[in-house]
Amino acid sequence: MTTKTNERIQASFELPNDVPQAIRQMKSAWRASIGDVPALIARIMADLEADIEDIERAQAEGGSAWPEVTFDDIHHNTLTEAMREQIKKRGCVVVREHFSATQAKTWDKELVTYVEQNDFDNQYRGAGDDFFGTLSASRPEIFPIYWSKAQMEARQSERMHTVQTFLNGFWKVQSEGKQWFDPNVSYIYPDRVRRRPPGTTSGGLGPHTDSGALERWLLPAYNKVFRHLLTGHYEQYDPWDAAYRPEVDEYVGGTTKCSAFRTFQGWTALCDIKRDQGVLFTIPLPAAMAYLLIRPLLDDVPEDELCGVSPRRVLPVDEKWHSLLLRAKALIPDLNAGDSVWWHCDLIHGVEPVEHQQGWGNVMYIPAAPGCEKNRRYAQQCAQDFKQGRSPDDFPEEHYETEWEGRFQWSDLNDNGRKGFASEA
């Protein structure tokens, strides 16, 4: 992050000097604004209960709570209205044959070549990043590389743009007298790759949400996002309303920062992946955020706490405070190479643990970051990192690729790639 940008953000989004006191003050203000908090949480729970029971029933019958579509369904606009409603209800979707299996496996091989020809094993230093965990393998599970040919070809492909535009379309982009983003624009948000070899034992990643934790209660812009909840008008709350979301930021200094507004988080499978091999799960309830926000206001939560939330960390979801929601835990179905999975930016998610994994577990993380000023600025900043082979600002400053051979170059960008970096050159 440039010094100028860092100073600008810190001036507006510096952590309070006394976080416990800020939480106490916030709770007092929210309770006064809401009025009858127990009545509000009861309404939220009643609505969620019906969806949770539906998810439990589907999984008990051996099915998946994840809606599934094909790329051709999206490309040819042949999805039924019922399927569209299901995607909106669940907040997640599997896109089958997003890329051909041949293409995905080719990218997987190219990533191996890229890493090995640049002697990554001897360069890897580790980093203070929550995602790395304590794996027994000599390499990391999440590889901090960003500018390989495989990653960039996928990001700038027309097929990726088609799916991202489709997903952006689930959002209400006009509200409060303003258009909040352009769903037809897809900016590049460079993220990493996961390569998990057969035999891996991993503790997984507990259920959580990204893109703001403490901020969701304390920052004014987030208060606007959840304005209907704060005034007790739960019936007006819409998790798909984009109002004010491109204006929110996060406290600087953590390892979980996201400088873009992502309508959906997502990844693309580079190999076949079985659902019982330490895979992604979600709590497929977009409106569960209402419960997460109001739950800490109940009397059984200490007055200076927020159900386990800590500064500069993801928002945790656990059995002690959120047992209702965890009943709806839903694993992704079996995936084929080239399939992609996507989930709403508020959705609770995590990764199942695995012992002695069977087969590979390789994915590229590529989200949907639509056209708004916040995303445009970050994409332009990432363009400079791309040209130099540096790690993007949202991630640890490791910069392995600055001198690597085979790195994707600016001259290799197509029209989608240049637009994805908010550049016409």
C-alpha positions as CSV (number, residue, x, y, z in Angstrom):
1,M,0.0,0.0,0.0
2,T,1.4,3.4,-0.9
3,T,2.1,5.8,2.0
4,K,-0.4,8.3,0.7
5,T,-3.2,5.7,0.5
6,N,-2.3,4.2,3.9
7,E,-2.4,7.7,5.6
8,R,-5.8,8.5,4.0
9,I,-7.4,5.2,5.2
10,Q,-5.9,5.4,8.7
11,A,-7.2,8.9,9.1
12,S,-10.8,7.6,8.6
13,F,-10.6,4.0,9.7
14,E,-8.3,3.8,12.6
15,L,-9.3,1.5,15.4
16,P,-10.8,3.2,18.5
17,N,-8.4,3.7,21.3
18,D,-10.8,1.9,23.6
19,V,-12.5,-0.8,21.7
20,P,-14.5,-2.2,24.7
21,Q,-15.9,1.2,25.4
22,A,-16.7,1.8,21.7
23,I,-18.7,-1.5,21.8
24,R,-20.6,-0.6,24.9
25,Q,-21.5,2.8,23.4
26,M,-22.6,1.1,20.1
27,K,-24.8,-1.4,21.9
28,S,-26.5,1.4,23.8
29,A,-27.2,3.4,20.7
30,W,-28.4,0.4,18.7
31,R,-30.8,-0.8,21.4
32,A,-32.2,2.7,21.6
33,S,-32.7,2.8,17.8
34,I,-34.2,-0.7,17.5
35,G,-36.5,-0.6,20.6
36,D,-37.5,-4.1,21.3
37,V,-34.4,-6.2,20.6
38,P,-35.8,-9.6,21.8
39,A,-38.8,-9.1,19.5
40,L,-36.5,-8.3,16.6
41,I,-34.3,-11.3,17.1
42,A,-37.4,-13.5,17.4
43,R,-38.6,-12.4,14.0
44,I,-35.2,-13.0,12.4
45,M,-35.0,-16.5,14.0
46,A,-38.5,-17.4,12.8
47,D,-37.6,-16.6,9.2
48,L,-34.3,-18.4,9.3
49,E,-35.8,-21.5,11.0
50,A,-37.9,-22.2,7.9
51,D,-34.9,-22.1,5.6
52,I,-32.7,-24.0,8.0
53,E,-35.3,-26.9,8.1
54,D,-35.4,-26.9,4.3
55,I,-31.6,-27.2,4.1
56,E,-31.5,-29.9,6.8
57,R,-34.2,-31.9,4.9
58,A,-32.4,-31.7,1.6
59,Q,-29.1,-32.9,3.1
60,A,-30.8,-35.7,5.1
61,E,-32.1,-37.0,1.8
62,G,-28.6,-37.1,0.3
63,G,-28.9,-33.9,-1.8
64,S,-27.0,-30.7,-1.7
65,A,-28.2,-27.3,-0.6
66,W,-26.1,-25.7,-3.3
67,P,-27.9,-24.8,-6.5
68,E,-26.2,-26.0,-9.7
69,V,-26.2,-24.5,-13.2
70,T,-24.1,-25.0,-16.3
71,F,-22.1,-22.3,-18.0
72,D,-24.3,-22.8,-21.1
73,D,-27.4,-22.1,-19.0
74,I,-25.9,-18.7,-18.2
75,H,-24.4,-18.0,-21.6
76,H,-27.7,-18.8,-23.4
77,N,-29.9,-17.3,-20.7
78,T,-31.9,-20.5,-20.3
79,L,-32.1,-20.6,-16.6
80,T,-35.6,-21.1,-15.1
81,E,-37.0,-18.4,-12.8
82,A,-37.3,-21.1,-10.1
83,M,-33.5,-21.7,-10.3
84,R,-32.8,-18.0,-10.2
85,E,-34.9,-17.7,-7.1
86,Q,-33.1,-20.7,-5.5
87,I,-29.7,-19.1,-6.1
88,K,-30.9,-15.8,-4.5
89,K,-32.4,-17.7,-1.6
90,R,-29.2,-19.7,-0.9
91,G,-26.7,-17.1,-1.9
92,C,-24.4,-19.6,-3.5
93,V,-24.1,-21.6,-6.7
94,V,-22.0,-24.1,-8.5
95,V,-21.3,-23.3,-12.2
96,R,-20.7,-26.6,-14.0
97,E,-18.3,-26.6,-17.0
98,H,-17.4,-23.0,-16.4
99,F,-14.2,-24.0,-18.2
100,S,-13.5,-27.3,-19.9
101,A,-11.8,-29.9,-17.8
102,T,-8.9,-29.9,-20.3
103,Q,-8.4,-26.2,-19.9
104,A,-8.5,-26.4,-16.1
105,K,-6.0,-29.3,-15.9
106,T,-3.7,-27.5,-18.3
107,W,-3.7,-24.4,-16.1
108,D,-3.0,-26.7,-13.1
109,K,0.1,-28.2,-14.9
110,E,1.2,-24.7,-15.9
111,L,1.0,-23.5,-12.3
112,V,3.3,-26.4,-11.2
113,T,5.8,-25.5,-13.9
114,Y,5.7,-21.8,-13.0
115,V,6.4,-22.6,-9.3
116,E,9.1,-25.2,-9.9
117,Q,11.0,-23.4,-12.6
118,N,11.3,-20.4,-10.3
119,D,12.5,-22.5,-7.3
120,F,9.6,-21.5,-5.1
121,D,10.4,-24.2,-2.4
122,N,13.7,-22.6,-1.7
123,Q,12.3,-19.0,-1.8
124,Y,9.2,-19.6,0.4
125,R,9.6,-17.7,3.7
126,G,6.1,-18.0,5.1
127,A,4.1,-15.0,6.2
128,G,2.0,-13.8,9.0
129,D,-1.3,-14.7,7.4
130,D,-4.2,-16.5,9.0
131,F,-4.8,-18.6,5.9
132,F,-1.6,-20.5,6.0
133,G,-2.3,-22.6,9.2
134,T,0.1,-25.3,10.4
135,L,0.2,-27.9,7.7
136,S,2.6,-30.8,7.7
137,A,3.4,-30.4,4.0
138,S,6.7,-28.6,3.1
139,R,4.9,-26.2,0.9
140,P,2.0,-23.9,1.9
141,E,-1.5,-24.9,1.2
142,I,-2.3,-21.4,-0.1
143,F,0.4,-20.3,-2.6
144,P,1.1,-16.6,-2.4
145,I,1.4,-16.1,-6.2
146,Y,-0.8,-13.9,-8.3
147,W,0.6,-13.3,-11.8
148,S,0.9,-16.7,-13.4
149,K,-0.3,-17.2,-16.9
150,A,-3.0,-19.6,-15.7
151,Q,-4.4,-17.1,-13.2
152,M,-4.4,-14.2,-15.6
153,E,-5.9,-16.2,-18.5
154,A,-8.8,-17.2,-16.3
155,R,-9.3,-13.7,-14.9
156,Q,-9.5,-12.0,-18.3
157,S,-11.4,-14.8,-20.1
158,E,-14.7,-14.0,-21.7
159,R,-16.2,-17.0,-19.9
160,M,-15.2,-15.5,-16.5
161,H,-16.7,-12.1,-17.4
162,T,-20.0,-13.8,-18.5
163,V,-20.3,-15.6,-15.1
164,Q,-19.3,-12.5,-13.1
165,T,-21.8,-10.3,-14.9
166,F,-24.5,-13.0,-14.3
167,L,-23.8,-13.0,-10.6
168,N,-23.7,-9.2,-10.3
169,G,-27.2,-9.3,-11.7
170,F,-28.7,-10.8,-8.6
171,W,-28.0,-7.5,-6.7
172,K,-30.3,-4.5,-6.4
173,V,-27.9,-1.9,-7.9
174,Q,-30.3,1.1,-7.7
175,S,-31.6,2.3,-4.3
176,E,-31.6,5.4,-2.1
177,G,-31.6,7.4,-5.3
178,K,-28.3,6.1,-6.6
179,Q,-26.8,3.4,-8.8
180,W,-24.2,1.8,-6.7
181,F,-22.3,-0.2,-9.3
182,D,-22.3,-1.3,-12.9
183,P,-23.0,-5.0,-13.1
184,N,-21.6,-5.3,-16.6
185,V,-18.1,-4.2,-15.5
186,S,-15.8,-6.8,-13.9
187,Y,-12.6,-5.5,-12.3
188,I,-9.7,-7.8,-11.5
189,Y,-9.2,-8.7,-7.9
190,P,-6.0,-10.7,-7.8
191,D,-6.0,-13.5,-5.2
192,R,-3.9,-16.6,-4.7
193,V,-4.1,-20.3,-5.5
194,R,-4.5,-23.4,-3.3
195,R,-2.6,-26.5,-4.0
196,R,-3.2,-29.3,-1.5
197,P,-1.6,-32.6,-2.4
198,P,-2.8,-36.2,-1.7
199,G,-2.1,-37.3,1.8
200,T,-2.5,-33.9,3.4
201,T,-3.9,-33.6,6.9
202,S,-5.4,-30.2,7.5
203,G,-7.4,-28.7,10.3
204,G,-9.5,-26.7,7.9
205,L,-10.9,-23.3,8.6
206,G,-13.8,-22.6,11.0
207,P,-17.0,-20.9,9.9
208,H,-16.7,-17.1,9.5
209,T,-17.5,-14.2,7.3
210,D,-15.0,-11.9,5.5
211,S,-14.9,-8.3,4.5
212,G,-15.3,-6.7,7.8
213,A,-16.0,-7.9,11.4
214,L,-15.8,-5.3,14.1
215,E,-16.4,-2.7,11.3
216,R,-19.9,-4.0,10.7
217,W,-20.9,-2.6,14.1
218,L,-18.7,0.5,14.5
219,L,-18.2,2.1,11.1
220,P,-20.9,4.6,9.9
221,A,-20.9,3.3,6.3
222,Y,-21.7,-0.2,7.5
223,N,-24.5,1.3,9.7
224,K,-26.0,2.6,6.5
225,V,-25.7,-0.8,4.8
226,F,-27.7,-2.3,7.7
227,R,-29.9,0.7,8.3
228,H,-33.2,-1.2,8.2
229,L,-32.0,-3.5,11.0
230,L,-30.8,-0.7,13.1
231,T,-34.3,0.9,13.1
232,G,-36.1,-2.3,13.8
233,H,-37.5,-2.5,10.2
234,Y,-36.3,-6.1,9.6
235,E,-39.0,-6.6,6.9
236,Q,-37.2,-4.0,4.8
237,Y,-33.8,-5.6,5.1
238,D,-32.5,-7.0,1.8
239,P,-29.1,-8.7,1.8
240,W,-29.0,-8.1,-1.9
241,D,-29.3,-4.4,-1.7
242,A,-26.0,-2.8,-2.8
243,A,-26.7,0.5,-1.1
244,Y,-23.6,1.9,0.6
245,R,-21.6,-1.3,0.2
246,P,-19.1,0.2,-2.2
247,E,-18.4,2.9,0.5
248,V,-17.4,0.6,3.3
249,D,-13.8,0.0,4.3
250,E,-12.0,-2.0,6.9
251,Y,-9.6,-1.1,9.7
252,V,-6.0,-1.2,8.5
253,G,-3.4,-3.5,10.0
254,G,-5.0,-6.9,9.8
255,T,-4.3,-9.8,7.4
256,T,-7.9,-10.2,6.3
257,K,-8.4,-6.9,4.6
258,C,-10.3,-6.6,1.3
259,S,-10.0,-3.3,-0.6
260,A,-12.7,-4.2,-3.1
261,F,-16.5,-4.7,-3.0
262,R,-17.0,-8.3,-4.0
263,T,-20.6,-9.2,-4.9
264,F,-19.5,-12.9,-4.7
265,Q,-16.5,-14.7,-3.6
266,G,-15.5,-17.6,-5.7
267,W,-13.0,-20.1,-6.9
268,T,-12.4,-22.4,-9.9
269,A,-11.5,-26.0,-9.5
270,L,-8.3,-27.1,-11.3
271,C,-8.9,-30.8,-10.6
272,D,-11.7,-33.2,-9.6
273,I,-12.6,-32.6,-6.0
274,K,-14.7,-34.9,-3.8
275,R,-17.1,-33.3,-1.3
276,D,-15.7,-35.4,1.6
277,Q,-12.1,-34.3,1.1
278,G,-11.8,-31.1,3.2
279,V,-13.9,-28.8,1.0
280,L,-15.6,-25.5,1.3
281,F,-18.9,-25.3,3.2
282,T,-21.3,-22.5,3.6
283,I,-24.3,-21.6,5.8
284,P,-26.4,-20.8,2.7
285,L,-28.5,-18.1,4.3
286,P,-27.7,-14.6,3.0
287,A,-30.0,-13.1,5.7
288,A,-28.1,-14.8,8.5
289,M,-26.1,-11.6,8.7
290,A,-29.1,-10.0,10.4
291,Y,-28.8,-12.6,13.2
292,L,-25.1,-12.1,13.5
293,L,-25.5,-8.4,14.0
294,I,-28.4,-8.4,16.4
295,R,-27.3,-11.5,18.5
296,P,-24.7,-9.6,20.5
297,L,-27.3,-7.1,21.8
298,L,-29.0,-9.8,23.9
299,D,-28.4,-9.8,27.6
300,D,-26.4,-13.1,27.8
301,V,-23.5,-11.5,25.9
302,P,-21.0,-9.4,28.0
303,E,-21.6,-5.7,27.4
304,D,-18.1,-5.1,25.9
305,E,-18.1,-8.2,23.6
306,L,-19.6,-9.1,20.2
307,C,-19.8,-12.9,20.3
308,G,-16.1,-13.6,19.8
309,V,-15.4,-10.7,17.3
310,S,-11.8,-9.4,17.5
311,P,-10.2,-6.4,15.8
312,R,-8.6,-7.1,12.5
313,R,-9.8,-10.6,12.2
314,V,-12.6,-12.4,10.3
315,L,-16.0,-12.5,12.0
316,P,-16.2,-15.9,13.7
317,V,-19.3,-18.1,13.9
318,D,-19.4,-20.7,16.7
319,E,-21.6,-23.1,18.6
320,K,-21.7,-21.0,21.7
321,W,-23.4,-18.0,20.1
322,H,-24.7,-19.2,16.7
323,S,-25.8,-22.8,17.1
324,L,-29.0,-22.0,15.2
325,L,-27.1,-21.1,12.1
326,L,-24.6,-24.0,12.2
327,R,-27.5,-26.4,11.7
328,A,-27.6,-25.2,8.1
329,K,-23.9,-26.1,7.3
330,A,-23.8,-27.3,3.7
331,L,-20.8,-28.8,1.9
332,I,-20.3,-28.2,-1.8
333,P,-21.1,-31.2,-4.0
334,D,-18.4,-33.2,-5.9
335,L,-16.7,-31.0,-8.4
336,N,-15.0,-31.6,-11.7
337,A,-12.0,-29.7,-13.0
338,G,-13.3,-26.5,-14.6
339,D,-16.3,-26.1,-12.3
340,S,-16.5,-23.0,-10.2
341,V,-18.2,-22.2,-6.9
342,W,-19.5,-18.8,-5.8
343,W,-21.0,-17.4,-2.6
344,H,-22.5,-14.0,-1.5
345,C,-20.0,-11.7,0.2
346,D,-21.9,-11.9,3.5
347,L,-22.3,-15.7,3.5
348,I,-20.8,-17.7,6.4
349,H,-18.3,-20.1,5.1
350,G,-15.3,-22.3,6.1
351,V,-13.3,-25.3,5.1
352,E,-13.8,-28.8,6.5
353,P,-10.8,-30.6,8.0
354,V,-9.4,-33.6,6.3
355,E,-7.1,-36.5,7.2
356,H,-4.9,-38.1,4.5
357,Q,-6.7,-36.4,1.7
358,Q,-7.5,-38.5,-1.3
359,G,-6.6,-36.8,-4.6
360,W,-5.5,-33.2,-5.2
361,G,-7.4,-30.2,-4.0
362,N,-6.3,-27.4,-6.3
363,V,-8.2,-24.1,-7.0
364,M,-7.8,-20.6,-8.2
365,Y,-9.5,-17.9,-6.1
366,I,-11.3,-15.4,-8.4
367,P,-14.2,-13.4,-7.1
368,A,-16.7,-11.0,-8.7
369,A,-15.7,-7.3,-8.2
370,P,-18.1,-5.1,-10.2
371,G,-17.8,-1.6,-11.6
372,C,-17.7,1.0,-8.8
373,E,-15.2,3.7,-7.8
374,K,-13.8,1.7,-5.0
375,N,-13.0,-1.3,-7.2
376,R,-11.7,0.9,-10.0
377,R,-9.1,2.5,-7.7
378,Y,-8.0,-0.8,-6.3
379,A,-7.8,-2.3,-9.8
380,Q,-5.5,0.5,-11.0
381,Q,-3.3,0.0,-7.9
382,C,-3.1,-3.7,-8.6
383,A,-2.1,-2.9,-12.2
384,Q,1.0,-1.3,-10.9
385,D,1.7,-4.4,-8.7
386,F,1.1,-6.6,-11.8
387,K,3.6,-4.7,-13.9
388,Q,6.3,-5.2,-11.2
389,G,5.4,-8.7,-10.1
390,R,4.6,-7.5,-6.6
391,S,2.1,-9.0,-4.2
392,P,-1.2,-6.9,-4.2
393,D,-1.7,-4.6,-1.2
394,D,-4.4,-6.7,0.4
395,F,-1.9,-9.5,1.0
396,P,1.4,-10.0,2.9
397,E,4.3,-8.2,1.2
398,E,6.2,-11.3,-0.1
399,H,6.7,-10.2,-3.7
400,Y,8.1,-13.6,-4.9
401,E,7.3,-13.0,-8.5
402,T,9.3,-9.8,-9.2
403,E,12.0,-11.6,-11.0
404,W,10.2,-14.8,-12.0
405,E,10.4,-16.3,-15.5
406,G,7.1,-17.0,-17.2
407,R,5.2,-14.3,-15.4
408,F,2.2,-13.0,-17.4
409,Q,3.0,-9.6,-18.9
410,W,1.1,-6.4,-19.6
411,S,1.5,-7.0,-23.3
412,D,-0.4,-10.4,-22.8
413,L,-3.6,-8.7,-21.7
414,N,-6.6,-8.8,-23.9
415,D,-9.4,-6.2,-23.9
416,N,-11.1,-7.8,-20.8
417,G,-7.8,-7.8,-19.0
418,R,-7.1,-4.1,-19.7
419,K,-10.6,-3.1,-18.7
420,G,-10.2,-5.3,-15.6
421,F,-7.3,-3.2,-14.5
422,A,-9.3,0.0,-15.4
423,S,-6.9,0.8,-18.2
424,E,-7.5,1.5,-21.9
425,A,-3.7,1.3,-22.7
